[in-house]
Amino acid sequence: MKKTLIFALALMAAPAVLAQSKAGRNGGKFLDVGVGAREVGLGASATALTGDATQAFWNPAGTALQGTETLSASLFYGDWIADLKHTAAAVGYSFGNSGTVTLGIQTFGVSDIAANRQNGYSDPFLQGLVTDQNTSETYSYMDLAVSATYARYFFDRLALGATVKMVSESIDGEKASATAFDFGSVYKLGFGGAQLAARLSNLGTAMTFYNQKNPLPLTFSIGTSFYPINTQQARLMLAVDTSKPQDNNQRITGGAEVSFYDLLFLRGGYKWGYTGAQDDGTSERPAIDYTVERYSLGGGIQYAMSGYNLAFDYAYTKMDLVDNVHRLTLRISR
């Protein structure tokens, strides 16, 4: 018990790790893109969610299954900006009091990008400095992360978890890789379904392309979720997260989920601090104030069949400057 409490307190102190800003230098930025239509529909206020294999991509402690729960699995597809495709899958199995093990994988990328390989250099010296020796007319960009998560309830109210993941990025034949760890905790307050949670994500080695080392997007988050309305007919869950990325300013997200008879779910969320462009303007043009990600809306249905719970979720995210984003998730639990 003493060791678990020390671990949880140490995790809460993690913002000290983020003291040094590395703005614009991160590799593996796809790790910041939200996985799961339910989580994104809540505005990415996902730190305090539990009992779902999708939490392997958020807070590893949230993957811990409790009571009679034995299995959780999810399949995710995201139609990201600029034709980028985002996919993920996770499967978690409970070994009872020994904890829950969850395996996950996610990909992020696009294929068949037109390759303009005409460098236009006639000087032999400049030609010798060209590093691109490929000749294909197109190329691909692909990110990949494979993870293993272990989580366990150390007593009825406290769950702790950790994830190890192998991360790789490749573009036009050039590759970089890294190893990273996530750590998380969830504590049930014991009233109104309220929970407090914390997570430290992407603590690991740098990704190196050529001689350029880029740290992973290290992020510390704390969050809470609770049910001000919780009856058999209807439930209302509210969730709030605050995050501090190492490469950016502090961010706050909030979301709400309304469910009817645990069958139909409606969700909404908003992000603060995700500014893409901002200045005071000049005498010749007005001020610029764009937030790349604004609000998210979504919903889902859930149905029990042959001892399994099947759920289908959808989320829509309003974006400024770029395409709006659509995400789908299929969840299975037992």
C-alpha positions as CSV (number, residue, x, y, z in Angstrom):
1,M,0.0,0.0,0.0
2,K,2.8,2.4,0.9
3,K,4.6,1.8,-2.4
4,T,1.5,2.4,-4.4
5,L,0.7,5.7,-2.7
6,I,4.3,6.9,-3.2
7,F,4.0,6.0,-6.9
8,A,0.7,8.0,-7.2
9,L,2.2,11.0,-5.4
10,A,5.3,10.9,-7.6
11,L,3.1,10.9,-10.7
12,M,1.3,14.0,-9.4
13,A,4.7,15.8,-9.1
14,A,5.6,15.1,-12.7
15,P,5.2,18.7,-14.0
16,A,8.7,19.3,-12.8
17,V,9.9,17.1,-15.7
18,L,8.3,19.6,-18.1
19,A,10.2,22.6,-17.0
20,Q,12.3,22.9,-20.1
21,S,10.3,23.9,-23.2
22,K,11.1,22.2,-26.5
23,A,8.6,24.1,-28.7
24,G,8.6,23.0,-32.3
25,R,11.2,20.3,-31.8
26,N,9.1,17.2,-31.0
27,G,9.1,14.0,-33.0
28,G,6.3,11.4,-32.9
29,K,3.7,14.2,-32.8
30,F,1.1,11.7,-33.9
31,L,1.1,10.5,-30.3
32,D,-0.8,13.7,-29.5
33,V,-3.6,13.0,-31.8
34,G,-6.7,11.6,-29.9
35,V,-7.6,8.0,-30.3
36,G,-11.2,6.9,-29.7
37,A,-14.5,8.5,-30.8
38,R,-15.8,8.6,-27.3
39,E,-12.7,10.2,-25.9
40,V,-12.5,12.8,-28.7
41,G,-16.3,13.4,-28.5
42,L,-15.6,14.5,-24.9
43,G,-13.1,17.1,-26.1
44,A,-10.2,14.8,-25.2
45,S,-11.1,14.9,-21.5
46,A,-10.1,11.3,-21.2
47,T,-7.7,11.0,-18.3
48,A,-10.3,9.9,-15.8
49,L,-12.1,7.4,-18.0
50,T,-11.8,3.7,-17.0
51,G,-12.6,0.2,-18.1
52,D,-11.8,0.6,-21.8
53,A,-8.9,-0.8,-23.8
54,T,-8.8,2.5,-25.7
55,Q,-7.3,4.0,-22.5
56,A,-4.0,2.3,-23.5
57,F,-3.6,5.4,-25.7
58,W,-4.4,7.8,-22.9
59,N,-4.1,6.8,-19.2
60,P,-2.8,3.2,-18.8
61,A,-4.5,3.0,-15.4
62,G,-7.9,3.3,-17.1
63,T,-7.4,-0.1,-18.8
64,A,-7.7,-1.9,-15.5
65,L,-10.8,-4.1,-15.4
66,Q,-12.6,-4.7,-12.2
67,G,-15.2,-7.1,-10.7
68,T,-16.6,-9.5,-13.3
69,E,-15.1,-7.7,-16.3
70,T,-12.7,-9.9,-18.2
71,L,-12.3,-8.5,-21.7
72,S,-12.2,-5.1,-23.4
73,A,-11.4,-4.5,-27.1
74,S,-11.6,-1.5,-29.5
75,L,-11.1,-0.7,-33.2
76,F,-10.7,2.9,-34.2
77,Y,-10.6,4.8,-37.5
78,G,-9.9,8.5,-37.9
79,D,-10.2,10.5,-41.1
80,W,-7.6,13.2,-40.2
81,I,-6.6,16.4,-42.0
82,A,-4.7,16.4,-45.4
83,D,-5.9,12.8,-46.2
84,L,-4.0,11.4,-43.3
85,K,-5.5,8.1,-42.0
86,H,-5.4,7.3,-38.3
87,T,-6.1,3.7,-37.2
88,A,-5.8,2.0,-33.8
89,A,-6.7,-1.3,-32.1
90,A,-6.4,-2.5,-28.5
91,V,-7.3,-5.7,-26.7
92,G,-7.2,-6.0,-22.9
93,Y,-7.7,-9.1,-20.8
94,S,-8.2,-9.3,-17.0
95,F,-6.2,-11.9,-15.0
96,G,-8.4,-11.2,-11.9
97,N,-6.4,-9.9,-8.9
98,S,-3.2,-10.1,-10.9
99,G,-4.2,-7.2,-13.1
100,T,-5.1,-6.4,-16.7
101,V,-2.8,-6.7,-19.7
102,T,-3.6,-4.7,-22.9
103,L,-1.9,-4.8,-26.3
104,G,-2.3,-1.9,-28.6
105,I,-1.2,-0.6,-32.0
106,Q,-1.8,2.6,-33.9
107,T,-0.8,3.9,-37.3
108,F,-0.9,7.3,-38.8
109,G,0.0,8.3,-42.3
110,V,-0.7,8.7,-46.0
111,S,0.5,7.0,-49.2
112,D,1.1,7.9,-52.8
113,I,2.4,11.5,-52.2
114,A,3.6,13.0,-55.5
115,A,7.4,13.2,-55.3
116,N,9.1,16.2,-57.0
117,R,12.7,15.1,-57.2
118,Q,13.9,17.7,-59.7
119,N,16.5,19.6,-57.6
120,G,17.6,21.8,-60.5
121,Y,21.3,22.0,-59.4
122,S,23.8,22.0,-62.3
123,D,26.8,22.7,-60.1
124,P,28.6,19.3,-59.4
125,F,29.4,20.4,-55.9
126,L,25.7,21.1,-55.1
127,Q,24.7,17.9,-56.7
128,G,27.0,16.1,-54.4
129,L,25.1,17.5,-51.4
130,V,21.8,16.1,-52.4
131,T,20.7,13.4,-50.0
132,D,17.6,12.2,-51.8
133,Q,18.7,9.3,-54.1
134,N,15.2,7.9,-54.5
135,T,13.7,7.8,-58.0
136,S,10.1,6.8,-57.4
137,E,7.3,9.1,-58.6
138,T,5.5,8.8,-55.2
139,Y,6.4,8.2,-51.6
140,S,4.7,7.4,-48.3
141,Y,4.7,8.7,-44.8
142,M,3.8,6.4,-41.9
143,D,3.9,6.5,-38.1
144,L,3.6,3.4,-36.0
145,A,3.3,2.7,-32.3
146,V,3.0,-0.8,-30.7
147,S,2.3,-0.9,-27.0
148,A,1.9,-3.2,-24.0
149,T,0.0,-2.0,-20.9
150,Y,-0.3,-3.4,-17.4
151,A,-2.8,-2.0,-15.0
152,R,-4.2,-3.1,-11.7
153,Y,-6.5,-2.0,-8.9
154,F,-4.3,-2.1,-5.7
155,F,-7.4,-1.7,-3.7
156,D,-11.0,-0.9,-4.6
157,R,-10.4,2.8,-5.2
158,L,-6.9,3.1,-6.6
159,A,-5.7,1.8,-10.0
160,L,-2.2,2.2,-11.3
161,G,-0.8,1.4,-14.8
162,A,2.2,1.6,-17.1
163,T,2.7,1.3,-20.8
164,V,5.8,0.6,-22.8
165,K,5.7,1.3,-26.5
166,M,7.9,1.2,-29.5
167,V,7.5,4.2,-31.8
168,S,8.7,4.6,-35.4
169,E,8.3,7.1,-38.2
170,S,9.2,6.6,-41.8
171,I,9.1,9.0,-44.8
172,D,10.3,8.2,-48.3
173,G,12.6,5.4,-47.0
174,E,14.1,7.3,-44.1
175,K,13.2,5.9,-40.6
176,A,13.5,6.9,-37.0
177,S,12.5,5.0,-33.9
178,A,12.2,5.5,-30.1
179,T,11.1,3.7,-27.0
180,A,8.6,5.4,-24.6
181,F,6.7,4.9,-21.4
182,D,3.4,6.1,-20.0
183,F,2.4,6.1,-16.4
184,G,-1.0,6.7,-14.9
185,S,-3.2,6.6,-11.8
186,V,-7.0,6.7,-11.2
187,Y,-8.6,7.2,-7.7
188,K,-12.3,6.8,-7.1
189,L,-13.5,9.3,-4.6
190,G,-16.5,7.2,-3.5
191,F,-19.4,9.5,-4.2
192,G,-21.3,10.4,-7.4
193,G,-19.0,8.2,-9.5
194,A,-16.3,10.9,-9.1
195,Q,-12.7,10.0,-10.0
196,L,-9.4,11.8,-10.0
197,A,-6.7,10.8,-12.4
198,A,-3.2,11.7,-13.5
199,R,-0.9,10.5,-16.4
200,L,2.5,11.2,-17.7
201,S,2.8,10.3,-21.4
202,N,5.7,9.7,-23.8
203,L,8.6,9.6,-21.5
204,G,11.3,8.1,-23.6
205,T,14.2,8.3,-26.0
206,A,14.5,10.8,-28.8
207,M,13.8,10.2,-32.5
208,T,16.8,10.8,-34.8
209,F,16.5,11.6,-38.5
210,Y,20.0,12.0,-39.9
211,N,21.9,13.8,-37.1
212,Q,18.8,15.7,-35.8
213,K,17.4,14.4,-32.4
214,N,13.8,15.2,-31.6
215,P,12.3,14.4,-28.2
216,L,8.9,12.8,-28.0
217,P,5.9,14.9,-27.0
218,L,6.1,14.5,-23.3
219,T,2.9,15.5,-21.6
220,F,1.5,15.6,-18.1
221,S,-2.3,15.6,-17.5
222,I,-4.6,15.5,-14.6
223,G,-8.4,15.0,-14.9
224,T,-11.6,14.3,-13.2
225,S,-15.0,12.8,-14.1
226,F,-18.2,12.6,-12.1
227,Y,-22.0,11.9,-12.5
228,P,-24.3,14.7,-11.3
229,I,-27.2,12.7,-12.6
230,N,-27.0,8.9,-12.3
231,T,-30.2,7.0,-12.5
232,Q,-31.3,3.8,-14.4
233,Q,-33.1,5.9,-17.0
234,A,-30.5,8.6,-17.6
235,R,-26.9,9.5,-16.7
236,L,-24.9,12.7,-17.1
237,M,-21.2,12.5,-16.9
238,L,-18.9,15.6,-16.8
239,A,-15.2,15.4,-17.4
240,V,-12.4,18.0,-17.2
241,D,-8.7,17.7,-18.1
242,T,-5.8,20.0,-17.8
243,S,-2.6,19.2,-19.7
244,K,0.9,20.6,-19.9
245,P,2.8,19.5,-23.0
246,Q,6.5,20.0,-22.9
247,D,6.4,21.8,-26.3
248,N,3.4,24.1,-25.7
249,N,1.3,26.1,-23.2
250,Q,-1.1,24.6,-20.7
251,R,-4.4,23.3,-22.2
252,I,-7.8,22.7,-20.7
253,T,-10.5,20.5,-22.1
254,G,-14.0,19.8,-21.0
255,G,-16.7,17.4,-22.0
256,A,-20.2,16.0,-21.2
257,E,-21.9,12.7,-21.9
258,V,-25.6,12.1,-21.6
259,S,-26.8,8.5,-21.8
260,F,-30.4,7.0,-21.9
261,Y,-30.9,3.5,-20.4
262,D,-27.2,2.8,-21.2
263,L,-28.3,2.4,-24.8
264,L,-28.0,5.8,-26.5
265,F,-25.1,8.3,-25.8
266,L,-24.7,11.9,-26.8
267,R,-21.4,13.8,-26.2
268,G,-19.9,17.2,-26.6
269,G,-16.5,18.7,-25.7
270,Y,-14.4,21.8,-26.1
271,K,-10.7,22.7,-26.0
272,W,-9.1,25.8,-24.6
273,G,-5.5,26.8,-25.3
274,Y,-5.1,25.1,-28.7
275,T,-4.2,28.3,-30.5
276,G,-2.9,27.9,-34.0
277,A,-2.3,31.5,-34.9
278,Q,-2.7,34.7,-32.9
279,D,-1.5,38.3,-33.1
280,D,-2.9,41.8,-32.6
281,G,-3.0,42.7,-36.3
282,T,-1.6,45.7,-38.1
283,S,-3.0,48.9,-39.6
284,E,-3.5,47.1,-42.8
285,R,-5.3,43.9,-41.5
286,P,-7.3,42.8,-38.6
287,A,-6.0,40.6,-35.7
288,I,-5.6,36.9,-36.2
289,D,-7.0,34.5,-33.6
290,Y,-7.5,31.0,-34.8
291,T,-7.8,27.9,-32.6
292,V,-6.9,24.8,-34.7
293,E,-9.2,22.5,-32.7
294,R,-12.4,23.9,-31.4
295,Y,-15.4,21.8,-30.3
296,S,-16.3,18.1,-30.7
297,L,-19.7,16.5,-31.0
298,G,-20.5,12.8,-31.0
299,G,-22.7,10.0,-30.0
300,G,-22.9,6.3,-29.7
301,I,-25.1,3.2,-29.2
302,Q,-24.5,0.2,-27.0
303,Y,-26.2,-3.1,-27.0
304,A,-25.8,-6.3,-24.9
305,M,-25.8,-9.5,-26.9
306,S,-24.7,-13.1,-25.9
307,G,-22.9,-11.9,-22.8
308,Y,-21.0,-9.2,-24.7
309,N,-21.5,-5.4,-24.8
310,L,-21.2,-4.0,-28.3
311,A,-20.8,-0.2,-28.7
312,F,-20.4,2.0,-31.8
313,D,-19.2,5.6,-31.4
314,Y,-18.8,8.5,-33.7
315,A,-17.1,11.9,-33.2
316,Y,-16.9,15.1,-35.3
317,T,-14.3,17.8,-34.5
318,K,-14.6,21.3,-35.8
319,M,-11.3,22.6,-37.1
320,D,-10.1,26.1,-38.2
321,L,-7.8,26.6,-41.2
322,V,-7.9,22.8,-42.0
323,D,-10.4,20.1,-42.7
324,N,-12.9,19.0,-40.1
325,V,-12.2,15.5,-38.7
326,H,-14.4,12.4,-38.3
327,R,-13.7,9.4,-36.1
328,L,-15.3,6.0,-35.6
329,T,-14.8,3.4,-32.9
330,L,-16.2,-0.1,-32.4
331,R,-15.9,-1.3,-28.7
332,I,-16.5,-4.8,-27.3
333,S,-16.5,-5.8,-23.7
334,R,-17.4,-8.7,-21.4
